[in-house]
Amino acid sequence: MHWLLRSIFWLFGIAIAGALALVLAIAVALAMAYPNLPDVSELADYRPKLPLRIYSSEGALLGEFGEERRTLSPIKEIPKVMTDAVLAIEDTRFFEHGGVDYKGMLRAALANLGKVKSQGASTITMQVARNVYLSSEKTYTRKIYEILLTFKLEHLLTKEQILEIYMNQIFLGNRAYGFAAASEAYFGHPLKDITVAEAAMLAGLPKAPSAYNPISNPKRARIRQLYIIDRMEENGFITADQAKQAREEPLKLRTASNSTRVHAEYVAEMARQLIFAQYGNEAYTRGLNVYTTLNAGEQEAAYKALREGIMSYERRQKYRGPEKFINLPSNAQEREDAIDDVLANHPDNGDVIAAVVLDASPRKIVAARADGEHFDITGEGLRPAESGLSPKAPPNTKIRPGAVIRAIKTAKGSWEITQLPEVEGAFVATSTETGAIRALVGGFDFEKNKFNHVTQAWRQPGSSFKPIIYSASLEHGFSPATVINDAPIFFSAATTGGQPWEPKNYDGTYAGPMTMRTGLNKSKNMISIRLLQAIGPKAGQEWATRFGFEAAKQPAYLTMALGAGSVTPLQMASAYSVFANGGHRVNPWLIARVTDHKGRVLSEFTPPPVSQLPQAIPARNAFLTGTMLNDVARVGTAAKAQATLKRPDLYGKTGTTNDSVDAWFTGYQPSLAAVSWIGYDTPRNLGSRETGGGLSLPIWISFMQHALKGVPVAEVHAPPGVVNMGGDWYYEENARGGGVPSLGMESAAPADNGAGAGAGGATPAPASEERSRILDLFRN
């Protein structure tokens, strides 16, 4: 018995010695590890990577750039219901323990033995240590560092600081870091508006953001949400009534199809490039907020108008056939999987949705969407694709089960088959007095084509350039009442020094003598050519540079009278602003203010008053040209503008280039200039009946219906130096017999010698002299 007691004492001593040795070894290890811990003092001034955000002038989010979608929210601004939901599931005793919850660790150990309900052992402080400083590998060494860092954090920071870091740092899926960003990403509203049900849903994400994502895994997310609501009730964070209400509350998740974000992808990219040029890579991590000049309402109106205009054109085009064909398995689940797979590679394009045909006949199409919804297309909705439903349709265009098609809802709520357009478009609206960009849509869809047609597309402006030539002629003695002969002109090869040129009016008809005002109303090519011929192409080219056009892009030839140079839609908006604001040159601009993540202003731009801007052309010239542009919108090729909008303060000019390659409408109300353009990226004919008035004008009208709502009718007063006589306006010095009364009236004679250049209807020069003068004009 004595030896037994001695053995027990020996074993007890060895155990104590072993324990002491283990403690000593751990102490030595901790002592050696502690100096190698990262410096956590910087967390006292927590500065995570914050994305670059682009906003409209009213503060509507247009886009964000950066690896991490995050909004830094001070703990005092985070709703209590959100922190309660997090504490309920992640760390109920957070404000009681010192960083390591020993009771929680014991519960976790017992849970592993199946003795109690499973609960996590990692505290919020431990998660902060792990997420900020450590890798995700599961080793004893990392666990030791995690515990040491936890103690260090608890020593240096307050509980509120630690909780604030956690609430902003944790990854919650959908590129969202922190609960403020997650609220926007999943529910489309600020965290301050979070409900108990929504908070419980978000609080379930830290454990496994992918597995509990409410968008991609709604069933698992719902189970997790209900468990967290139970935990909130158990811990007294919410009442039984609140818990019941939260369980029954339907969640409205934000998905791509119901996103409320303003469609301004081209603008956001423009702003990103400008900010990156100034700040470099720091632009994506500093949390910069960029406030643009964009008006959110006008931007949405522009986006909708351009897309409707393009889709309206697309309805008139030949059906090109389905985008793809797949085999539909007979097994229901396999068929559903096959549809999901193919539509993942053919996503919806805004309101132009993708679908897979389940059944097709000349009278009816049954199709399935990505969300599993089935819908029918019948009647008029089949008309755009009649050729694809014909029994004789070739295999590549025939609509049959397994075909991937596009459809769009009509105004009546029925479905119509369509196709993604090949044609492109652009729309831009700017303030005529400041140049601030109010709306800009660079193409049909940014994801489909990132080329910004507003700023990058150099296209021929066609007849929309004619007002520049008319404006130039006013400085050479012409007036809106000058009579000009709308008669054919022929330039022989000897005259041009190259190919013979016989320009024609768009409709192929000639009306004879008419006033310059009527010539612009009817967009007569012969009138513009005779005007440029009279003042000289060099003079016309120089005048165009006053509006911001580049001389090299507007060669000094008579073809410039027909808009044969190259311009961008943004240039056209700036040019017409000169007519609208009394002759002042305005430069377009986009960024009004840049602030840091705390709202401190880093840079700001305030435009000067329009009166201090450079005087590009005389005010009286802008006024007279404006009166002619007003007539175009009242009784000319754009008469639909005033007829639809029913207000007299509209001005503009249609433009259709040779062979109907480009279709334009450029116009303004005295406070707002706007340009719409339609064309193919690889220039080709839009169709023999397609014009600027038919294609682009309706887009402009649709936008202006929104933009001018509530805007008073502008009264434009005549500036000094002009008088009204006989119902028309003149420069004062030209009102009583001065200036050029007529032009080209001698062209009733045979025109094979290039006749028609003589200003004022004077006696024509000898044929040889006239030919020499015109040849010089072509060569200048």
Order of alpha helices (4+ residues) and beta strands (2+ residues): alpha-beta-beta-beta-alpha-alpha-alpha-alpha-alpha-beta-alpha-alpha-alpha-alpha-alpha-beta-alpha-beta-alpha-beta-beta-beta-alpha-beta-beta-beta-beta-alpha-beta-alpha-beta-alpha-alpha-alpha-alpha-beta-beta-alpha-alpha-beta-beta-beta-alpha-alpha-beta-beta-beta-alpha
